[in-house]
Amino acid sequence: MRRYILLLLSLLLISCAEVANKADKTSNVKSNCDCPKIKTEKEDLAKIPDYGLLKKSDWSAIESSLESDNLLPAWTAWLRSCSSLKQKDAWKKVCDLTDSIKEPSNENIQNYFKKYFNVYTATNLDGSDTGMITGYYQPILKGSMVKTAQYKVPLYTTPKDLITVDLSEVYPELKSKRLRGKLAGNKLVPYLSRAEIDGQGSPLAGNEIVWVEDPVEAFFLEIQGSGIIHFDNGDIMQIGYADQNGYPFKAIGSTLIQKKEITMAEASMEGIKNWARKNINKLREFLNINASYVFFRKLPDDLPGPIGALGVSIEAERSVAIDPKFIPLGAPIFLSTTQPNTTDPLERLMVAQDTGGAIRGGVRADFYWGSGYEAGRKAGSMKQQGKIWTLLPKDYTFPVATQEFVMKRSPIEEASK
């Protein structure tokens, strides 16, 4: 397997080199500017070691807010995390100790976390501790197992020719990084883009998992990552994220703003849907700007919630998606933000059980609101500022690189280097 992965990587590098050579040969543009390369925030973040932006804090930072919270739903979410985390040495002890909580009252739950966990403040690259908190949900769509005049928008399962390579198997420092493509002869080339998948010829015909009626709802289903399909006969099907075609996600909202199709104030989920319904003739053009495409899989019908990146069902209003480079996946967190479009406080013990392509940075979270219209309304309008505290076991061992980074300089000093 290792040889096969190395071969694929080699083939990809050859393909990339050939593309670069082709671009060099066909370009007539010459530059006389000996300009320094401008570093982006994304490049700076990539250089920070895992969890390197967490700063040791104290329980007093969240204690009063924790006491006023109803901790039982968070405890349910935490127990689900433990069903996965207990396989890891760093979490096994604290997960085993959950059995000592015979009666999960607020007091007992709070005492458990205080006794066995330390508190860390999540920070950004510049050292600040406030960031963007958005929301997501599980949409409900009408669908059919066969294509009809009403249901003609396909949702695909993972194609058999999609090759996914976990780069960490070869380079451990590239944890959570995957390479996707397909074989063309003896070369690994990029997989089909959204425009190609939805274009003429239906190249993925035969891979349909279900058919739905609205292309806009199907597009937002990809963004949410999971959904519930309601059939005309009353049956339902839960579907969830299976894989992706390898292209980076590009937000349609920002593109519509740049093209002056909508204003900044209209760039909510509902605002984009309203624009789409009024501009059917332009819709495909704008959808194709986001070359990323999500494939789905059928989930058990009796799941209490969609499956997150941790591999467990997530809990409505108690699970968040985070950037796993800066907050360990599965960890309890305390979130302090406000309700969507208000200044009303939203302060809760949560669990980091999911990730997302647009969730990047030290203080960044996506709040899971649940399923259905009301959850979608809240998720679509949520764009609040907030703070995050991460709870880690008292004997949690950070990677050596993280320890050296923290001792060497603060995030502010690193950002201004």
C-alpha positions as CSV (number, residue, x, y, z in Angstrom):
1,M,0.0,0.0,0.0
2,R,2.8,2.4,0.9
3,R,4.5,1.8,-2.5
4,Y,1.2,2.3,-4.2
5,I,0.7,5.7,-2.4
6,L,4.2,6.8,-3.2
7,L,3.6,5.8,-6.8
8,L,0.4,7.9,-6.9
9,L,2.2,10.9,-5.4
10,S,5.0,10.6,-7.9
11,L,2.6,10.4,-10.7
12,L,0.7,13.5,-9.4
13,L,3.9,15.5,-9.1
14,I,4.9,14.5,-12.7
15,S,1.4,15.6,-13.9
16,C,1.7,18.9,-12.0
17,A,5.2,19.5,-13.5
18,E,3.9,18.9,-17.0
19,V,1.0,21.3,-16.4
20,A,3.5,23.9,-15.1
21,N,5.8,23.3,-18.1
22,K,2.9,23.7,-20.5
23,A,1.9,27.0,-18.8
24,D,5.5,28.3,-19.1
25,K,5.6,27.4,-22.8
26,T,2.3,29.0,-23.6
27,S,2.6,32.2,-21.6
28,N,4.0,35.3,-23.3
29,V,3.8,37.4,-20.3
30,K,7.1,38.5,-18.7
31,S,7.5,40.4,-15.5
32,N,10.3,42.8,-14.6
33,C,9.1,43.0,-11.0
34,D,11.4,41.4,-8.5
35,C,8.6,41.5,-5.9
36,P,8.8,39.7,-2.6
37,K,6.2,37.0,-2.1
38,I,3.3,38.2,0.1
39,K,2.5,35.6,2.8
40,T,-1.1,34.9,3.3
41,E,-2.8,34.1,6.7
42,K,-3.4,30.6,5.4
43,E,0.3,30.1,4.9
44,D,1.1,31.5,8.4
45,L,-1.5,29.2,10.0
46,A,-0.1,26.2,8.2
47,K,3.3,26.8,9.9
48,I,1.9,26.7,13.4
49,P,2.1,23.3,15.1
50,D,-1.1,21.4,16.0
51,Y,-3.0,23.1,18.9
52,G,-0.3,25.8,19.0
53,L,-2.8,28.6,19.4
54,L,-4.3,27.2,22.6
55,K,-3.4,29.3,25.7
56,K,-3.5,27.9,29.3
57,S,-6.4,29.6,31.2
58,D,-8.3,28.9,34.4
59,W,-11.7,27.6,35.3
60,S,-12.7,31.0,36.7
61,A,-13.0,32.2,33.1
62,I,-16.1,30.1,32.5
63,E,-17.2,28.9,35.9
64,S,-20.1,31.2,36.5
65,S,-21.5,30.7,33.0
66,L,-21.1,26.9,33.3
67,E,-23.1,26.9,36.5
68,S,-26.1,28.5,34.7
69,D,-26.0,26.1,31.8
70,N,-28.1,22.9,31.5
71,L,-25.2,20.4,31.1
72,L,-27.1,17.2,30.5
73,P,-27.4,17.6,26.7
74,A,-23.6,18.4,26.6
75,W,-23.0,15.3,28.7
76,T,-24.9,13.2,26.2
77,A,-22.7,14.6,23.4
78,W,-19.6,14.0,25.4
79,L,-20.4,10.4,26.0
80,R,-20.8,9.9,22.3
81,S,-17.3,11.5,21.8
82,C,-15.9,9.1,24.3
83,S,-17.2,6.1,22.3
84,S,-14.6,7.1,19.8
85,L,-11.9,8.9,21.9
86,K,-11.5,6.1,24.4
87,Q,-9.4,4.3,21.7
88,K,-6.8,7.0,22.1
89,D,-4.3,7.1,24.9
90,A,-4.7,10.8,25.6
91,W,-8.4,10.4,26.2
92,K,-8.9,6.9,27.5
93,K,-8.6,7.7,31.2
94,V,-11.1,10.6,31.3
95,C,-13.5,8.7,29.1
96,D,-13.3,5.6,31.4
97,L,-14.0,7.9,34.4
98,T,-17.4,8.9,32.9
99,D,-18.6,5.6,34.4
100,S,-18.2,7.2,37.9
101,I,-21.0,9.6,37.2
102,K,-24.0,7.5,38.2
103,E,-26.4,10.5,38.3
104,P,-25.4,13.1,35.7
105,S,-26.7,16.2,37.5
106,N,-25.3,19.6,36.7
107,E,-23.2,19.5,39.9
108,N,-21.7,16.1,39.2
109,I,-21.0,16.9,35.6
110,Q,-19.3,20.2,36.5
111,N,-17.2,18.5,39.2
112,Y,-16.1,15.8,36.7
113,F,-14.8,18.3,34.3
114,K,-13.2,20.5,36.9
115,K,-11.4,17.5,38.5
116,Y,-10.0,15.9,35.4
117,F,-9.6,18.8,32.8
118,N,-7.7,22.0,32.3
119,V,-9.0,25.0,30.5
120,Y,-7.4,26.6,27.5
121,T,-8.3,29.8,25.6
122,A,-8.5,29.5,21.9
123,T,-6.7,32.3,20.1
124,N,-6.1,33.6,16.6
125,L,-2.8,34.1,14.7
126,D,-2.6,37.7,16.0
127,G,-3.1,36.6,19.6
128,S,-6.7,37.8,19.9
129,D,-9.4,35.5,21.4
130,T,-12.5,36.5,19.5
131,G,-13.6,34.9,16.2
132,M,-16.4,34.1,13.8
133,I,-19.2,31.7,14.9
134,T,-21.5,30.5,12.2
135,G,-24.2,27.8,12.1
136,Y,-25.2,24.8,10.1
137,Y,-28.1,22.3,10.1
138,Q,-29.5,19.1,8.6
139,P,-31.9,20.1,5.8
140,I,-35.0,18.1,4.9
141,L,-35.6,17.6,1.1
142,K,-38.3,15.9,-0.9
143,G,-36.9,13.1,-3.1
144,S,-37.4,9.9,-5.1
145,M,-35.4,6.8,-5.7
146,V,-35.9,7.2,-9.4
147,K,-35.7,10.1,-11.8
148,T,-39.0,11.8,-12.6
149,A,-40.2,15.0,-14.1
150,Q,-40.4,16.5,-10.6
151,Y,-37.3,14.8,-9.1
152,K,-34.5,15.2,-11.6
153,V,-31.5,16.5,-9.6
154,P,-29.2,13.7,-8.7
155,L,-27.3,13.2,-5.5
156,Y,-24.3,10.9,-6.1
157,T,-22.6,8.3,-4.0
158,T,-18.8,8.1,-4.2
159,P,-17.7,7.1,-7.7
160,K,-15.6,3.9,-8.0
161,D,-12.9,5.7,-10.0
162,L,-12.3,8.4,-7.3
163,I,-8.9,7.8,-5.6
164,T,-8.3,9.2,-2.1
165,V,-4.8,9.2,-0.7
166,D,-4.3,9.9,3.0
167,L,-1.0,11.8,2.9
168,S,-0.3,11.2,6.6
169,E,0.5,7.6,5.7
170,V,3.6,8.8,4.0
171,Y,4.2,12.1,5.7
172,P,2.9,12.2,9.3
173,E,3.3,16.0,9.4
174,L,0.5,16.2,6.8
175,K,-2.1,14.8,9.2
176,S,-5.7,15.3,8.0
177,K,-4.5,16.1,4.4
178,R,-5.9,14.0,1.6
179,L,-5.2,13.9,-2.1
180,R,-8.0,13.1,-4.5
181,G,-8.0,12.3,-8.2
182,K,-8.4,9.6,-10.8
183,L,-6.1,7.5,-13.0
184,A,-5.7,8.5,-16.6
185,G,-3.4,5.9,-18.1
186,N,-0.5,5.8,-15.7
187,K,-1.1,9.3,-14.3
188,L,-3.1,10.6,-11.3
189,V,-5.0,13.6,-12.5
190,P,-7.6,15.9,-10.9
191,Y,-11.1,14.5,-10.6
192,L,-14.1,15.8,-12.4
193,S,-15.1,19.4,-11.3
194,R,-18.7,20.4,-10.5
195,A,-19.1,21.8,-14.1
196,E,-18.0,18.4,-15.5
197,I,-20.1,16.3,-13.2
198,D,-23.2,18.3,-13.9
199,G,-22.4,18.8,-17.6
200,Q,-23.7,17.1,-20.7
201,G,-23.2,13.4,-20.8
202,S,-23.8,12.7,-17.1
203,P,-20.4,11.1,-16.5
204,L,-21.5,9.8,-13.1
205,A,-24.7,8.2,-14.3
206,G,-25.4,5.0,-12.3
207,N,-24.0,6.5,-9.1
208,E,-27.2,8.2,-8.1
209,I,-28.2,7.6,-4.4
210,V,-31.4,9.5,-4.7
211,W,-33.1,12.3,-6.8
212,V,-34.4,15.6,-5.4
213,E,-36.3,18.4,-7.0
214,D,-34.4,21.6,-6.3
215,P,-30.8,22.2,-7.4
216,V,-30.4,25.1,-4.9
217,E,-31.4,22.9,-2.0
218,A,-29.1,20.2,-3.3
219,F,-26.2,22.6,-3.4
220,F,-26.8,23.7,0.2
221,L,-27.2,20.1,1.2
222,E,-23.5,19.7,0.1
223,I,-22.5,22.6,2.3
224,Q,-24.3,21.2,5.4
225,G,-22.9,17.7,4.8
226,S,-26.0,15.7,5.7
227,G,-29.7,15.7,5.2
228,I,-33.0,13.8,5.5
229,I,-34.9,12.8,2.3
230,H,-38.7,12.5,2.5
231,F,-40.3,10.4,-0.1
232,D,-43.9,10.8,-1.3
233,N,-44.9,7.5,0.3
234,G,-43.9,8.7,3.7
235,D,-40.6,6.9,3.9
236,I,-37.4,8.8,4.9
237,M,-33.7,8.3,4.2
238,Q,-30.8,9.8,6.1
239,I,-27.8,10.6,4.0
240,G,-24.4,11.9,5.1
241,Y,-21.0,13.0,3.7
242,A,-19.1,10.2,2.1
243,D,-16.3,12.0,0.1
244,Q,-15.4,15.0,-2.0
245,N,-13.9,15.5,-5.4
246,G,-10.7,17.2,-4.2
247,Y,-11.4,20.8,-5.2
248,P,-11.3,23.6,-2.5
249,F,-14.7,25.0,-1.5
250,K,-15.5,28.4,-2.9
251,A,-18.4,30.3,-1.3
252,I,-21.1,31.3,-3.7
253,G,-22.1,34.3,-1.5
254,S,-18.8,36.1,-1.9
255,T,-18.9,35.5,-5.6
256,L,-22.4,36.9,-5.9
257,I,-21.2,40.0,-4.0
258,Q,-18.2,40.5,-6.2
259,K,-20.4,40.3,-9.3
260,K,-22.8,42.8,-7.7
261,E,-25.6,40.3,-7.9
262,I,-26.5,40.7,-4.2
263,T,-25.4,43.0,-1.4
264,M,-23.4,42.1,1.7
265,A,-26.7,42.2,3.7
266,E,-28.3,39.7,1.4
267,A,-25.5,37.2,1.6
268,S,-27.3,34.8,4.0
269,M,-28.5,31.4,3.0
270,E,-32.0,32.6,2.5
271,G,-30.8,35.7,0.5
272,I,-28.8,33.4,-1.8
273,K,-31.8,31.1,-2.2
274,N,-34.0,34.0,-3.1
275,W,-31.5,35.3,-5.7
276,A,-31.3,31.8,-7.2
277,R,-35.1,31.5,-7.6
278,K,-35.2,34.8,-9.4
279,N,-32.2,34.0,-11.6
280,I,-32.6,30.4,-12.8
281,N,-30.9,31.3,-16.1
282,K,-27.7,32.3,-14.2
283,L,-27.8,29.7,-11.5
284,R,-25.7,27.0,-13.2
285,E,-22.9,29.5,-14.1
286,F,-22.6,30.6,-10.5
287,L,-22.8,27.1,-9.0
288,N,-20.0,26.0,-11.2
289,I,-17.7,28.6,-9.8
290,N,-17.5,26.3,-6.8
291,A,-15.7,23.3,-8.4
292,S,-16.0,21.3,-5.1
293,Y,-18.6,18.5,-5.2
294,V,-19.7,16.4,-2.2
295,F,-20.7,12.7,-2.5
296,F,-23.1,11.1,0.0
297,R,-23.8,7.7,1.6
298,K,-27.0,6.3,3.1
299,L,-27.0,6.3,6.9
300,P,-29.0,4.1,9.3
301,D,-32.6,5.5,9.7
302,D,-32.5,5.4,13.5
303,L,-29.5,7.6,14.0
304,P,-30.2,10.3,16.7
305,G,-28.4,12.8,14.4
306,P,-26.1,13.1,11.5
307,I,-22.6,11.6,11.7
308,G,-19.8,14.2,12.3
309,A,-16.1,14.0,11.4
310,L,-15.4,12.2,14.7
311,G,-17.6,9.3,13.4
312,V,-20.4,9.7,16.0
313,S,-23.9,11.2,15.9
314,I,-23.8,14.9,16.6
315,E,-26.2,16.6,19.1
316,A,-28.4,19.6,18.1
317,E,-27.3,22.8,19.8
318,R,-24.4,20.9,21.6
319,S,-22.1,20.0,18.8
320,V,-19.8,22.3,16.8
321,A,-17.5,22.0,13.8
322,I,-14.0,23.3,14.4
323,D,-10.6,23.4,12.7
324,P,-8.9,20.2,14.0
325,K,-5.5,21.7,13.6
326,F,-6.2,24.1,16.5
327,I,-8.8,22.3,18.6
328,P,-8.6,18.5,19.1
329,L,-11.5,16.8,17.4
330,G,-13.8,15.3,20.1
331,A,-12.8,17.7,22.8
332,P,-15.4,19.5,25.1
333,I,-15.4,23.2,24.6
334,F,-17.2,26.2,26.2
335,L,-18.6,28.6,23.6
336,S,-19.5,32.2,24.4
337,T,-21.3,34.0,21.6
338,T,-24.8,35.4,20.9
339,Q,-28.0,34.2,19.4
340,P,-28.3,34.7,15.6
341,N,-28.9,38.3,14.6
342,T,-29.2,39.4,18.3
343,T,-27.1,40.5,21.2
344,D,-28.8,37.8,23.5
345,P,-26.0,35.6,25.0
346,L,-25.5,32.1,23.9
347,E,-23.1,30.4,26.4
348,R,-22.9,26.7,26.5
349,L,-20.8,23.7,27.1
350,M,-20.4,22.0,23.6
351,V,-18.4,19.2,22.1
352,A,-16.2,19.6,19.0
353,Q,-17.4,16.7,16.9
354,D,-17.3,17.9,13.4
355,T,-15.2,19.8,10.9
356,G,-15.9,21.8,7.7
357,G,-14.1,23.0,4.6
358,A,-14.8,26.7,5.5
359,I,-14.0,26.3,9.2
360,R,-10.4,27.5,9.5
361,G,-8.5,29.2,12.2
362,G,-8.0,29.2,16.0
363,V,-11.2,30.9,17.1
364,R,-13.7,29.5,14.5
365,A,-16.7,27.3,15.0
366,D,-19.8,26.2,13.2
367,F,-22.8,25.7,15.6
368,Y,-25.1,22.7,14.8
369,W,-28.7,23.7,15.2
370,G,-30.5,20.5,14.3
371,S,-32.7,19.6,11.4
372,G,-35.6,21.2,9.6
373,Y,-36.8,24.7,8.7
374,E,-36.4,26.4,12.1
375,A,-32.9,25.1,12.5
376,G,-32.1,26.2,8.9
377,R,-33.4,29.7,9.6
378,K,-31.1,30.1,12.6
379,A,-28.1,28.5,10.9
380,G,-28.6,30.6,7.8
381,S,-28.6,33.9,9.8
382,M,-25.9,33.1,12.3
383,K,-22.7,35.1,11.8
384,Q,-21.7,36.1,15.3
385,Q,-18.5,36.9,17.1
386,G,-17.6,34.6,19.9
387,K,-14.9,33.1,22.2
388,I,-13.9,29.5,22.7
389,W,-12.4,27.7,25.7
390,T,-11.1,24.1,25.1
391,L,-11.2,21.5,27.9
392,L,-8.3,19.0,27.8
393,P,-7.4,16.2,30.2
394,K,-5.0,17.3,32.9
395,D,-2.4,14.8,31.7
396,Y,-2.9,15.7,28.1
397,T,0.5,15.7,26.3
398,F,0.9,18.3,23.5
399,P,3.1,17.4,20.5
400,V,6.7,18.3,21.0
401,A,6.6,20.9,18.2
402,T,3.7,22.6,20.0
403,Q,5.6,22.7,23.3
404,E,8.6,24.3,21.6
405,F,6.4,26.8,19.8
406,V,4.6,27.9,23.0
407,M,7.9,28.3,24.9
408,K,9.6,30.1,22.0
409,R,7.2,32.9,21.4
410,S,3.6,34.0,21.8
411,P,1.1,33.9,18.8
412,I,1.4,37.7,18.5
413,E,5.2,37.5,18.2
414,E,4.9,34.6,15.7
415,A,2.4,36.6,13.6
416,S,4.6,39.7,13.5
417,K,7.8,37.8,12.7
